[in-house]
Amino acid sequence: MKVLLIGSGGREHSLAWKIAQSPQLTQLYTLPGNPGTAVVGINVEANPENLQSVVEQARKLNIDLVVIGPEGPLAAGLGDVLREAGVAVYGPSQKAAQLESSKAFAKDFMLRHDIPTAKYQAFTDFESALSYIRQFAFDEGTIPVIKASGLAAGKGVILPETTQEAEIALKKIMIEKSFGKAGSEVIIEERLVGPEVSILAFTDGKTIVPMPPAQDHKRLLDGDLGPNTGGMGVFSPSPIAPPEFVDWVVKHVLQPTIDGLRAESMAFIGTIYAGLILTENGPKNLEFNCRFGDPETQVILPLLDSDILEIFLACAQARLADVSKSIRWKDSAAVCVVLASKNYPNSSTMGHAISGLENLPEGVVPFHAGTASQNGSLVTNGGRVLGISSTGSTLSVARGLAYQAVGKVKFEGMQYRQDIAKGIS
């Protein structure tokens, strides 16, 4: 098979790394890719947001399957134009991708299909949102969460502690457009308390095969302090999500979602991702993603003990049920520590030399996210630069390997959390 992978981040490098292991692969192309994907395949210089350009490349390269990594092209309808061109795709339609591209759509959908979630209100008018936020007492049990409804690279969630902070956040999102058009509509919902866990699953629009549960660390600093980021580290499996919990999520969240989308003529093919919080009143779904998470992919795929291309193709051809029982996972654990550039998430520093990757211990893979090749050397080229991923017999072993590897990597301004999977065996 000739495969075209769309994207350029750490998620895409980990997908490319796993796809390259398939005995069914003839050639892997990544558009536009990064220095990591270039090691396991061929990078194609094109803009993934230019849908017709991607279709042209797929035809030119005689691609058998396109795997869409990021949310942007999905929301723009890349899956639709490729399918219309007769190309097999692993990734949902534009309509189905509204589960991620519009939090307002997702919340309304969950309400329609009895999927447990937080109470909420949606607003497109600043004054109405301001009036509503002032009704909150900002004491225990009555503290809101403010979310940009559109795509904001995982950073469009603000947790105000006072009315003044909430008003500033609303102004920042709706008036100053800090998240661009993603903030044209906001969701104000009750703040739920409890540990969070991510459950991802393969689906062909009918059958669902869940992946090992993962726990992401969104805040920049140790102890879950500092601003929200795209993710500073992750581990899998999660001890707070045993098999019976995953079964509950499939029954009460994922299957109703897939069935509901199909009933509303929005069949979903690809990876469905539920971000859940375990409250004292039971699990609630905070959000959906319509693709692999980043950095969750960097710990989930190293645990996959099956041919990922076989799974992707089965999903694209609506026959996941035929291969579902043969999908295997390693009896291991994985940890990923994200190395970010100076000033992330406010800004990114670029062009700083990266060293030490050649000295990493066995069992560790450095997934490239914000890197570039410059005069034959590897340099920083984004906010989250690398995801140092390791596997081990336990989370403790995997964590030790990951941080041993982190100690060998260097670039100017490098920052990372030191408590990923800390205290978890």
C-alpha positions in Angstrom: 0.0 0.0 0.0 1.0 3.6 -0.7 -0.1 5.8 2.2 -0.3 9.6 2.5 -0.3 10.9 6.1 -1.4 14.5 6.6 0.2 16.7 9.3 3.5 17.8 10.7 3.5 17.4 14.5 4.4 14.9 17.1 1.2 13.0 16.6 2.0 12.6 12.9 5.6 11.4 13.6 4.2 8.7 15.9 1.7 7.7 13.3 4.4 7.6 10.7 6.6 5.6 13.0 3.9 3.0 13.5 2.7 2.9 9.9 6.3 2.3 8.8 6.2 -1.0 10.8 3.4 -2.4 8.6 4.3 -5.3 6.3 1.6 -4.0 4.0 3.4 -0.7 3.4 5.0 0.0 0.0 5.7 3.7 0.6 4.8 6.3 3.2 4.4 10.0 2.3 3.8 12.7 4.9 2.4 16.1 3.9 4.1 18.3 4.9 5.8 16.2 7.6 8.8 17.1 9.8 12.4 15.8 10.2 11.1 12.8 12.2 8.7 11.7 9.5 11.4 12.1 6.9 13.4 9.3 8.6 10.6 6.7 8.0 9.1 8.0 4.8 9.1 10.8 2.2 7.9 14.3 3.1 5.7 16.1 0.5 5.9 19.9 0.4 2.3 21.1 0.2 -0.2 22.9 2.3 -2.7 20.5 4.0 -5.3 23.3 4.2 -5.3 23.5 0.4 -7.7 20.6 -0.1 -7.4 20.4 -3.9 -3.6 20.4 -3.6 -3.8 17.3 -1.3 -6.2 15.6 -3.8 -3.7 16.3 -6.6 -0.8 14.9 -4.6 -2.9 11.7 -3.7 -3.6 11.2 -7.4 0.0 11.9 -8.5 1.4 9.5 -6.0 -1.2 6.8 -6.6 -2.1 6.7 -2.9 -4.2 3.8 -1.6 -5.0 5.3 1.7 -4.9 8.8 3.3 -4.6 9.1 7.1 -5.6 12.6 8.3 -3.8 13.6 11.5 -4.8 17.2 12.6 -8.2 18.6 13.3 -7.8 21.6 10.9 -8.0 19.7 7.6 -10.8 17.5 9.0 -12.9 20.6 9.9 -12.2 22.0 6.5 -13.6 18.9 4.8 -10.5 17.2 3.5 -12.0 13.8 4.1 -15.0 14.6 2.0 -13.0 15.9 -1.1 -10.7 12.9 -1.0 -13.6 10.4 -0.8 -15.3 12.3 -3.7 -12.1 11.8 -5.6 -12.3 8.0 -5.0 -9.5 7.9 -2.4 -9.8 5.7 0.8 -9.6 7.9 3.9 -9.1 7.3 7.6 -10.7 10.4 9.1 -14.3 11.6 9.5 -16.4 13.9 7.3 -16.6 17.6 7.8 -20.1 17.2 9.3 -19.0 14.5 11.8 -15.9 16.6 12.6 -18.2 19.3 14.1 -18.0 17.2 17.3 -14.6 18.9 17.7 -14.7 22.0 15.5 -17.8 23.3 17.4 -18.1 22.8 21.1 -21.7 24.2 20.8 -22.6 21.5 18.3 -21.0 18.8 20.5 -22.8 20.0 23.6 -26.2 20.1 21.8 -25.4 16.6 20.3 -24.7 15.1 23.8 -27.9 16.6 25.1 -29.9 15.1 22.2 -28.3 11.6 22.7 -28.3 11.5 26.5 -24.5 11.5 26.8 -23.5 12.6 30.3 -21.8 16.0 30.3 -21.6 19.3 32.2 -24.5 21.8 32.2 -23.9 24.7 29.8 -25.0 27.7 27.9 -23.8 28.9 24.5 -23.4 32.6 23.5 -22.5 34.5 20.4 -23.3 37.9 22.0 -20.7 39.4 24.4 -23.2 41.3 26.6 -25.4 38.3 27.0 -22.4 36.2 28.0 -21.3 38.9 30.4 -24.7 39.1 32.0 -24.8 35.3 32.4 -21.3 35.0 33.9 -22.2 37.6 36.6 -24.9 35.2 37.9 -22.2 32.8 39.2 -21.3 33.2 42.9 -17.7 32.0 42.3 -17.7 29.9 45.5 -17.5 26.1 45.8 -19.8 24.4 43.3 -20.7 27.6 41.3 -17.5 28.3 39.4 -17.8 28.3 35.6 -15.5 27.2 32.7 -15.3 29.4 29.6 -14.5 27.7 26.3 -14.0 29.1 22.8 -16.5 27.0 20.7 -14.2 26.6 17.7 -10.7 25.1 17.2 -8.1 26.7 19.4 -5.2 24.1 19.4 -6.2 22.8 22.8 -5.8 26.2 24.4 -9.3 27.7 24.2 -10.4 26.7 27.8 -10.1 29.3 30.6 -10.8 28.6 34.3 -11.5 31.9 36.0 -11.5 32.1 39.8 -13.3 35.4 40.1 -16.0 37.4 38.3 -13.3 39.9 37.2 -11.2 37.1 35.7 -14.2 35.7 33.9 -15.1 39.1 32.5 -11.5 39.6 31.3 -11.6 36.1 29.7 -14.8 36.8 27.9 -13.4 40.1 26.5 -10.2 38.4 25.5 -12.1 35.7 23.6 -15.1 37.5 22.1 -13.9 41.1 21.7 -10.1 40.9 21.3 -10.4 37.7 19.3 -7.4 36.1 21.0 -8.4 32.7 19.5 -9.6 34.2 16.2 -12.9 33.0 14.8 -12.8 30.1 17.2 -14.1 32.6 19.9 -17.0 33.9 17.9 -19.1 31.6 20.1 -18.4 30.7 23.7 -19.6 27.9 25.9 -20.0 28.7 29.6 -20.5 25.5 31.6 -20.4 24.3 35.2 -16.9 23.4 36.4 -16.6 19.8 37.2 -14.1 18.4 39.7 -12.2 15.1 39.5 -9.4 13.3 37.7 -9.5 13.4 33.9 -8.8 10.5 31.4 -8.9 10.1 27.7 -10.5 7.2 25.9 -9.7 6.9 22.2 -11.2 4.3 19.8 -11.0 3.1 16.3 -14.3 3.1 14.4 -15.7 2.5 11.0 -19.0 4.2 11.8 -20.6 1.2 13.4 -18.0 -1.0 15.3 -15.9 0.5 18.0 -12.5 -0.8 19.3 -11.2 1.2 22.3 -7.5 1.9 22.8 -5.7 1.8 26.2 -6.8 4.8 28.4 -4.4 7.7 28.7 -3.9 10.6 31.1 -2.7 13.9 29.7 -1.1 16.7 31.7 -2.4 20.0 30.2 -0.9 22.6 32.5 2.6 24.0 31.8 4.1 23.6 35.3 4.5 20.8 37.9 1.5 20.2 40.1 -0.9 21.2 37.3 -0.1 24.8 37.7 0.4 27.5 35.1 -1.5 28.1 31.8 -3.2 25.5 29.7 -1.1 24.0 26.8 -1.6 21.5 24.1 -0.2 18.9 26.5 3.0 18.6 28.4 3.1 14.9 28.9 1.0 11.7 29.1 1.0 8.2 30.3 -0.9 5.0 29.4 -2.6 2.9 30.6 -4.4 4.8 33.3 -5.0 3.1 36.7 -8.2 5.2 37.2 -9.7 3.6 34.0 -9.8 -0.2 34.5 -11.4 -2.4 31.8 -14.8 -2.1 33.3 -14.6 1.7 33.1 -13.6 1.5 29.4 -16.6 -0.8 28.8 -18.8 1.8 30.5 -17.5 4.6 28.3 -18.0 2.5 25.1 -21.6 1.8 26.2 -22.6 5.2 27.5 -20.5 7.6 25.5 -18.8 6.3 22.4 -21.4 3.9 21.0 -24.3 6.4 21.5 -22.1 9.0 19.7 -21.3 6.9 16.7 -24.9 5.6 16.5 -26.2 9.1 16.9 -24.0 10.5 14.1 -25.0 7.7 11.8 -28.7 8.3 12.5 -28.2 12.0 11.7 -26.5 11.1 8.4 -22.9 11.9 9.6 -21.2 8.5 9.6 -17.9 8.7 11.5 -14.8 6.9 10.2 -11.5 7.3 12.1 -10.5 7.9 15.7 -13.1 9.1 18.1 -11.7 10.6 21.3 -13.7 11.2 24.5 -12.1 13.4 27.2 -13.8 12.4 30.5 -13.8 13.7 34.1 -14.6 11.3 37.0 -16.9 13.3 39.3 -18.5 12.3 42.5 -21.7 12.1 40.5 -20.2 9.7 37.9 -18.2 10.2 34.8 -19.0 13.1 32.5 -17.7 13.7 29.0 -16.0 17.1 28.7 -15.2 17.1 25.0 -14.7 15.1 21.8 -11.8 15.1 19.5 -12.2 13.6 16.0 -8.6 12.4 15.6 -5.7 11.0 17.5 -4.7 13.2 20.5 -1.4 14.9 20.8 0.5 13.7 22.9 -1.8 10.7 23.6 -0.8 9.1 20.4 2.8 9.1 21.5 2.0 6.6 24.3 -0.9 4.7 22.8 0.7 3.6 19.5 3.9 2.1 21.1 1.5 -0.2 23.0 -0.2 -1.4 19.8 0.8 -5.0 18.9 -1.1 -5.2 15.6 -0.7 -3.9 12.1 -2.1 -0.4 12.2 -2.6 -0.2 8.4 -4.8 -3.3 8.6 -7.0 -1.4 11.2 -7.0 1.9 9.2 -8.0 0.1 6.0 -10.7 -1.9 7.7 -12.2 1.3 9.1 -12.1 3.0 5.7 -13.8 0.0 4.1 -16.5 -0.3 6.9 -15.3 -3.8 8.0 -13.7 -3.1 11.4 -15.8 -5.9 12.9 -13.8 -8.4 10.7 -10.5 -7.5 12.3 -11.6 -6.2 15.8 -11.0 -9.5 17.6 -7.4 -9.7 16.2 -6.3 -6.3 17.5 -3.8 -6.8 20.3 -2.1 -4.5 22.8 1.2 -5.1 24.7 1.1 -5.8 28.4 3.3 -2.8 29.0 3.1 0.9 29.9 4.2 4.0 28.2 5.2 7.6 29.2 5.8 10.7 27.1 7.5 13.8 28.4 7.1 16.9 26.2 10.1 19.2 25.8 8.9 22.7 25.0 10.7 25.9 23.9 11.3 29.0 25.9 8.1 31.1 26.5 5.7 28.4 25.4 2.7 28.5 25.3 2.8 32.3 24.9 5.3 32.2 22.0 7.8 29.9 20.4 11.6 30.2 20.0 13.1 28.9 16.8 16.4 28.0 15.3 18.1 26.7 18.5 20.3 23.6 18.0 19.0 20.3 19.5 21.6 17.8 20.8 21.6 14.5 22.6 19.1 12.5 20.6 21.7 10.0 19.5 22.4 9.1 23.1 18.9 8.0 24.2 18.5 4.6 26.0 16.9 1.6 24.3 13.1 1.6 24.6 12.9 5.4 24.1 11.7 7.1 20.9 12.0 10.9 20.4 8.9 12.0 18.5 9.5 15.3 16.6 6.8 18.0 17.0 8.4 21.5 16.5 11.7 20.7 14.8 13.3 21.6 11.6 16.5 20.8 9.6 18.8 23.8 9.2 22.1 23.5 7.4 22.1 19.7 8.2 21.4 20.2 11.9 18.3 19.7 13.9 16.8 22.9 15.4 13.8 24.0 17.3 10.8 25.1 15.2 7.8 25.5 17.5 6.4 25.5 21.0 6.3 21.8 21.8 9.6 20.6 20.3 9.9 16.9 21.1 7.9 14.2 22.8 10.3 11.8 24.6 8.3 8.5 24.7 9.3 5.3 26.5 7.8 1.9 27.2 8.5 -0.4 30.1 7.0 -3.3 32.1 5.3 -0.8 34.5 4.6 3.0 34.4 7.3 3.5 37.0 9.9 1.8 34.7 8.7 3.7 31.7 8.8 6.9 33.6 12.4 6.3 34.7 13.5 5.6 31.1 11.7 8.7 29.8 13.4 11.1 32.3 16.7 9.4 31.9 16.4 10.2 28.2 15.2 13.8 28.9 18.4 14.4 30.8 20.4 13.7 27.6 18.6 16.2 25.4 19.5 19.8 25.3 18.5 23.0 23.5 18.4 26.6 24.6 15.4 27.5 26.8 14.2 23.9 27.1 11.4 23.5 29.6 9.4 20.4 30.7 7.4 19.1 33.6 9.2 16.8 36.1 6.0 15.1 37.5 4.6 13.2 34.5 3.2 9.9 35.9 4.9 10.7 39.2 3.9 8.4 42.0 2.1 5.9 39.7 3.3 2.4 39.6 
